[in-house]
Amino acid sequence: MAVTTDRAALNEWVACGWPEKVAPGGKYRTVLLGQEIEVRRTGVNLFEVFECDEHGKQGRQLPVQAKYCCVFTTLGEPTRPLPEIPEFDEPDRRITGCGSVGVHTSPFRIIENFLDMAHFSFVHTDILGAPERTEVLAYKTEHRKDADEIWAIDCQFYQPAASKASRGGQMTHYAYRVMSPFSVMLYKNVFDDPTRNDAICLFVQPIGETECLAYMPLAIVDRESALTSIIDFQQTIFAQDRVILENQRPALLPLDPTIELPTRADASSIAFRRWLKAKNFQFGVYEKKAA
Amino acid sequence: MALTLYDYSLSGSCYKVRLLLDFLDLEYERHPVAFFPEREHRTETFRTINPLAQIPVLDDDGIRLRDAQAILCHLANKYDKSNLWLPRDPELFGPIMMWVMFAGGELMAASAARLHDLLGYDLDIKMARRNAHAAFRILDDHLTRREIEGGTWIVGGHPTIADVACFPYTALSNDGGIGLEDYPALRNWLRSFMRLPKFDAMSGISEFA
């Protein structure tokens, strides 16, 4: 696998592990955008990342940050810092990662699936959606130019069991936030408390164009549930998505709107694809072959 | 009667037990094990529950059992008054046990492939997939013969614990990058199984198959 030449992809901060993946003193190898790297845990929250050359020898040292239950690095020169997610600093939240899950598809398919509400009733039946309430009500999308983020706001969907804390169905209010082409998060109102939001992130490590690892750090308002159950809930949901994701064709994401026709419910996908196109993304993107 | 299942939602082996508990209409308490990423099953505390550091474990009024296959046998033996899930008929009992052992043996290659692809386990994925294909070939040949005889299930005229034991990792094969295109009889059998009353699809099972 050759490292990508797409500068837009190389210049992003990307997750490459979670802090507890190895014990302090340990190390592991993984691949980022086609480049093999070695991640060393030199202290409890101290990490070093190196490129490995084709013979597996240590190469250039890469920048590293441990934040939001993940370890991030970059192969290029990031044009933006890691996003601010203040929810991870609120003391009454349950903060956890969920490890990583491997998914064979484009990183952008994974991001889009996370943004999509239309599949809730069919893929997460009786949990995030009910078979008899499938309508995606109109919502707004925004390109927030100051932070260069895509947002979908005023989203709502009826959910039989919106989270581990739920004790019944509710109209869940969502806001989605795409912080980078490889990272997305959502805010959804907590069961029985419209004033608080759960913050759920999805960071994608692109190994190659159609091979990824997905990380799901959570900052959840839930005093009752055991952390094990909160993680179990999240993993159950994601494993349902994974089947759909791995069966989507083409695996690469088409940016040409004539290849996959969007409906009104796909407004966030339209905004996301336009944004990727404006960045001239090549990596992970489907190119129509000339006839 | 108090049944407690040490369980992890994404475990196909735990799913075998959950399926039979549902088919037999048994109430049970679920004790979630933080299998991934915490690897709670590898801790000293959990080893006091199962020294093999594996899930599932079933506690039935103080009888503590490990191994999904052993648990299926126990549940059918103790609670299935109909004797349909584990018939004692000498024509059926031996073949059922043979396929139950196959589920805990050869078929587990499909579980290994799944752990590699899904949770990043470091193992020889090519070998795991090759062995899984070899096991699926054997089960598919058997089910083809059963179809010719007019049968639907692995053994006999009613689903048994052999079907319950073989179902999860066959149905979850896609999770490990193993397609079932070459196994038409397997696919027919999966569809019949998914139509059973009280069947519940765990995450990763494609109901559109």
Interface residues (C-beta under 8 A of the other chain):
Chain A: W18 E20 K21 G97 C98 G99 S100 V101 G102 H104 L213 A226 L227 T228 S229 I231 D232 Q235 T236 I237 F238 A239 Q240 R242 V243 E246 N247
Chain B: Y8 S9 L10 P32 V33 A34 F36 P37 E38 E40 D117 L118 L119 G120 N174 D175 G177 S203 G204 I205 S206
